[in-house]
Amino acid sequence: EYCKSESADNYVFFVSTLWTHKNCVESTNPLRAGFIRICKNNSLIKFEGGFISDKANPQFDNYKDIILHKRINNKVYMQNIRRSSFVFNTPAVWNCHGWKLGEYFALGKAIISTPLSNDMPVPLIHGENIHFVEDYDDIQKAVEMLIENNEYRSKLEEGAFKYWQKYLTPKSVIQRIIHTYQKSN
């Protein structure tokens, strides 16, 4: 399912778990909620998605307007991510990158992301292979830019996919491990 495909011009899909971990309550959940609400309120975007949670989550009431009331199976999830005009990333539990970031690169998506907490094989370049944001206002501007500027979105998609091919494919990761091992011996 991880194959680059054509993105829709006005469709955005984003699904995330509503986390209870401290850094997620303070940062991850509000940033993701901001992205969801910005997309839902933009008349140019057909948005699907929201938070996955149940009422037992202590954060539930803060986000009840964007809670999904049904599960999305993996096949539909992957189809919708491939179609999505752009995607959103922010570190999650324990500030990890999360599996979504690698998935987004493998699919060659235009990625809006808050700063990463951990190193990548080679630093990412804002405007080339990712679009970094700091806060709600930056997310708002990035969403507007990517929905209105197909050329910039295409540039980010191509840059993300090239980064994937060069640094993140299983083969490239194994080669880097072997090279690092050989240098240290």
Secondary structure, DSSP 8 states (H G I E B T S, - for coil): --------SSEEEEEEE---SHHIIIIIHHHHHHHHHHHHH-TT-EEEEEEE--TTSTTGGGGGGGB-SS---HHHHHHHHHH-S-EEE---GGG---HHHHHHHHTT--EEE---SS--SS---BTTTBEE--SHHHHHHHHHHHHH-HHHHHHHHHHHHHHIIIIISHHHHHHHHHHHHHHH-
